[in-house]
């Protein structure tokens, strides 16, 4: 197979790739279509058409207020799928330590096709696992899902929730948040403290805390969680367990970015 070069490359794809890199590096006024066109040396019409196509594929987001562009949620899917198995392997030791420290079940969920799926789970001693391995996650009713929502672009919120305008979120238990306004308030609190919480909102008996594993651009590619039964994992433990989850997530990020030995 010949090496890629001028005779084998596809110009439109090259331009899209260059624009994606420019969007990743830009912010504020430098992230408008006009500014990006100047930066990459394309005319404004061509730049706008490419950006519109990338937006349709969710590879970029456009802020309708400022008309500035940022990287889109679909890139999280690609990153998670590309490094998923390696991430799980490197995370297992961290999860074992987290389970031992917390005395509860530690789990890792990956982002796949805009859905969170638990891919690893470690129990502490004789603690019975919640049985989440291989299951997809309710985004608004679990701490894991709330992390994905809290650290994703706000423009993607309704898309991720698959919520029609004016609709209410499905209720799973008496404590499930069904109001989008109330959920947005909780997501803001999660971003401030660095972790999200669940008070038996998907299954009444399962309480937990979760923290994001972020890529270099600050997007969530995985979520670390600590789960336990409501009689043991009570609200007064959230802060301590949240700190442990955040610490574990940062360690997993470090393992992902560390050069091979």
C-alpha positions as CSV (number, residue, x, y, z in Angstrom):
1,X,0.0,0.0,0.0
2,X,1.5,3.4,-1.0
3,X,2.3,5.9,1.7
4,X,-0.4,8.7,1.9
5,X,0.6,11.7,-0.1
6,X,-0.8,14.2,-2.6
7,X,-1.7,11.5,-5.1
8,X,-3.6,9.3,-2.6
9,X,-5.2,11.8,-0.2
10,X,-8.8,13.0,-0.4
11,X,-8.8,16.8,-0.3
12,X,-12.2,17.2,1.4
13,X,-11.2,14.8,4.2
14,X,-7.9,16.5,4.6
15,X,-9.7,19.8,5.0
16,X,-12.1,18.4,7.5
17,X,-9.2,17.0,9.6
18,X,-7.4,20.3,9.5
19,X,-10.5,22.1,10.6
20,X,-11.1,19.7,13.5
21,X,-7.6,20.3,14.7
22,X,-8.2,24.1,14.4
23,X,-11.4,23.8,16.4
24,X,-9.7,21.9,19.1
25,X,-7.0,24.6,19.4
26,X,-9.4,27.6,19.2
27,X,-11.6,29.4,21.7
28,X,-13.6,32.6,22.0
29,X,-13.5,34.8,18.9
30,X,-10.9,32.5,17.3
31,X,-13.5,29.7,17.1
32,X,-15.9,31.4,14.7
33,X,-16.2,30.1,11.1
34,X,-14.6,33.2,9.8
35,X,-11.6,33.0,12.1
36,X,-11.2,29.3,11.5
37,X,-11.3,29.9,7.7
38,X,-8.5,32.4,8.0
39,X,-6.5,30.1,10.3
40,X,-6.6,27.1,7.9
41,X,-6.4,29.0,4.7
42,X,-9.8,28.1,3.3
43,X,-12.5,30.4,1.9
44,X,-15.5,31.0,4.2
45,X,-18.0,29.2,2.1
46,X,-16.0,26.0,2.0
47,X,-15.2,26.3,5.8
48,X,-18.9,26.8,6.6
49,X,-20.0,23.7,4.5
50,X,-17.4,21.5,6.2
51,X,-18.3,22.7,9.7
52,X,-22.0,22.2,9.0
53,X,-21.3,18.6,7.9
54,X,-19.1,18.0,11.0
55,X,-21.9,19.5,13.2
56,X,-24.4,17.1,11.6
57,X,-22.2,14.2,12.5
58,X,-21.8,15.6,16.0
59,X,-18.0,16.0,15.6
60,X,-18.3,19.7,16.3
61,X,-20.8,21.8,18.3
62,X,-21.9,25.3,17.3
63,X,-22.9,27.8,20.0
64,X,-26.0,29.5,18.5
65,X,-25.4,32.6,20.7
66,X,-21.8,33.2,19.8
67,X,-21.5,31.2,16.6
68,X,-18.3,29.7,17.9
69,X,-17.4,26.0,17.4
70,X,-16.0,23.4,19.8
71,X,-15.3,19.7,19.5
72,X,-18.4,17.5,19.6
73,X,-19.7,14.6,21.6
74,X,-19.2,12.0,18.9
75,X,-15.4,12.4,19.3
76,X,-15.8,11.0,22.8
77,X,-17.3,7.9,21.3
78,X,-14.4,7.5,19.0
79,X,-11.8,8.0,21.7
80,X,-13.6,5.6,24.0
81,X,-13.9,2.9,21.4
82,X,-10.3,3.3,20.3
83,X,-8.8,2.9,23.7
84,X,-11.4,1.0,25.6
85,X,-9.7,-2.4,26.2
86,X,-6.4,-0.8,27.1
87,X,-8.2,1.5,29.5
88,X,-10.0,-1.4,31.2
89,X,-6.7,-3.3,31.6
90,X,-4.9,-0.3,33.2
91,X,-7.9,0.5,35.4
92,X,-8.2,-2.9,37.1
93,X,-5.5,-2.3,39.7
94,X,-7.0,1.1,40.5
95,X,-10.4,-0.4,40.9
96,X,-9.1,-3.1,43.3
97,X,-7.5,-0.4,45.4
98,X,-10.6,1.7,45.4
99,X,-12.8,-1.2,46.4
100,X,-10.4,-2.0,49.3
101,X,-10.3,1.6,50.5
102,X,-14.0,2.2,50.3
103,X,-15.2,-1.2,51.4
104,X,-17.7,-1.2,48.6
105,X,-18.0,-2.2,44.9
106,X,-15.8,-0.2,42.5
107,X,-16.8,-0.1,38.8
108,X,-15.7,1.4,35.5
109,X,-18.1,2.5,32.7
110,X,-17.0,3.4,29.2
111,X,-18.7,5.7,26.7
112,X,-19.8,3.8,23.6
113,X,-22.1,5.2,20.9
114,X,-23.3,7.9,23.3
115,X,-24.2,5.2,25.9
116,X,-22.4,4.3,29.1
117,X,-21.8,0.6,29.7
118,X,-20.1,-0.9,32.8
119,X,-17.1,-2.9,31.6
120,X,-15.3,-3.7,34.9
121,X,-16.4,-4.3,38.5
122,X,-14.4,-5.2,41.6
123,X,-15.8,-6.1,45.0
124,X,-14.4,-5.5,48.4
125,X,-14.0,-8.8,50.3
126,X,-17.4,-10.4,50.8
127,X,-19.4,-7.4,49.6
128,X,-22.0,-8.6,47.1
129,X,-21.6,-6.8,43.7
130,X,-24.5,-4.8,42.4
131,X,-24.3,-6.8,39.2
132,X,-23.7,-3.8,36.9
133,X,-21.1,-5.4,34.7
134,X,-22.1,-5.3,31.0
135,X,-25.2,-3.2,31.7
136,X,-26.0,0.1,30.1
137,X,-26.6,3.1,32.4
138,X,-29.6,5.3,32.9
139,X,-28.1,8.7,32.5
140,X,-30.3,10.9,34.7
141,X,-30.9,8.3,37.5
142,X,-27.3,7.1,38.3
143,X,-24.2,8.9,39.5
144,X,-22.4,7.4,36.5
145,X,-24.8,8.8,34.0
146,X,-24.9,12.2,35.8
147,X,-21.1,12.4,35.4
148,X,-21.4,12.0,31.6
149,X,-24.1,14.6,31.4
150,X,-22.2,17.1,33.7
151,X,-18.9,17.0,31.8
152,X,-20.4,16.9,28.3
153,X,-21.3,20.0,26.3
154,X,-24.6,21.5,27.6
155,X,-25.8,21.6,24.0
156,X,-25.7,17.8,24.0
157,X,-27.9,17.4,27.1
158,X,-31.3,16.8,25.5
159,X,-29.6,14.7,22.8
160,X,-28.0,12.4,25.4
161,X,-31.2,12.2,27.4
162,X,-33.3,11.7,24.2
163,X,-35.7,14.1,25.8
164,X,-38.2,16.0,23.7
165,X,-38.7,19.7,24.5
166,X,-41.1,20.0,27.4
167,X,-40.9,16.3,28.2
168,X,-40.1,14.8,31.6
169,X,-37.5,12.3,32.5
170,X,-38.7,8.7,33.3
171,X,-39.1,7.8,37.0
172,X,-37.6,4.6,38.2
173,X,-37.9,5.0,42.0
174,X,-39.5,7.6,44.3
175,X,-36.2,9.5,44.4
176,X,-35.6,9.7,40.7
177,X,-35.1,13.3,39.3
178,X,-37.7,13.8,36.6
179,X,-37.4,17.6,36.1
180,X,-34.8,18.8,33.6
181,X,-34.4,22.0,35.6
182,X,-33.7,20.0,38.8
183,X,-31.3,17.7,37.0
184,X,-29.4,20.7,35.5
185,X,-29.0,22.1,39.1
186,X,-27.6,18.8,40.3
187,X,-25.2,18.5,37.3
188,X,-23.8,22.0,38.1
189,X,-23.2,20.9,41.7
190,X,-21.4,17.8,40.5
191,X,-19.1,19.9,38.3
192,X,-18.2,22.1,41.3
193,X,-17.4,19.2,43.7
194,X,-15.8,16.9,41.0
195,X,-18.2,14.0,41.4
196,X,-21.8,13.0,41.1
197,X,-24.1,11.2,43.5
198,X,-27.0,8.8,43.4
199,X,-29.6,8.3,46.2
200,X,-31.3,5.1,45.0
201,X,-32.7,6.8,41.9
202,X,-32.4,3.9,39.5
203,X,-32.7,1.0,42.0
204,X,-33.8,2.0,45.5
205,X,-31.2,-0.3,47.2
206,X,-28.2,1.1,45.2
207,X,-26.5,4.3,46.3
208,X,-23.2,5.6,44.9
209,X,-20.8,8.3,43.8
210,X,-18.9,8.6,40.5
211,X,-16.1,10.7,39.0
212,X,-15.0,11.3,35.4
213,X,-12.0,10.0,33.6
214,X,-11.2,12.9,31.2
215,X,-9.2,13.1,28.0
216,X,-6.7,15.9,27.4
217,X,-9.5,18.2,26.2
218,X,-11.5,17.7,29.4
219,X,-14.1,15.4,27.9
220,X,-15.3,12.3,29.7
221,X,-14.2,9.0,28.2
222,X,-15.0,6.8,31.2
223,X,-16.5,7.0,34.7
224,X,-15.3,5.5,38.0
225,X,-18.0,4.6,40.5
226,X,-18.3,3.4,44.0
227,X,-21.6,1.6,44.7
228,X,-23.2,0.1,47.8
229,X,-26.5,-0.7,49.5
230,X,-28.5,2.1,51.0
231,X,-28.2,0.9,54.6
232,X,-24.4,1.2,54.3
233,X,-23.6,3.7,51.7
234,X,-25.4,6.7,53.2
235,X,-25.3,10.4,52.3
236,X,-22.8,11.2,55.1
237,X,-20.2,9.1,53.2
238,X,-20.6,10.9,49.9
239,X,-17.8,13.4,50.4
240,X,-15.2,10.8,51.5
241,X,-16.2,8.3,48.8
242,X,-16.4,11.1,46.2
243,X,-12.8,12.1,47.0
244,X,-11.7,8.5,46.6
245,X,-13.5,8.2,43.3
246,X,-11.9,11.4,42.0
247,X,-8.5,10.2,43.1
248,X,-9.0,6.9,41.3
249,X,-10.1,8.7,38.1
250,X,-7.0,10.9,38.1
251,X,-4.8,7.8,38.6
252,X,-6.5,6.1,35.6
253,X,-5.9,9.3,33.5
254,X,-2.2,9.2,34.5
255,X,-1.9,5.6,33.5
256,X,-3.4,6.3,30.1
257,X,-1.0,9.2,29.4
258,X,2.1,7.6,30.9
259,X,4.7,6.5,28.3
260,X,5.3,2.7,28.0
261,X,8.1,1.3,30.1
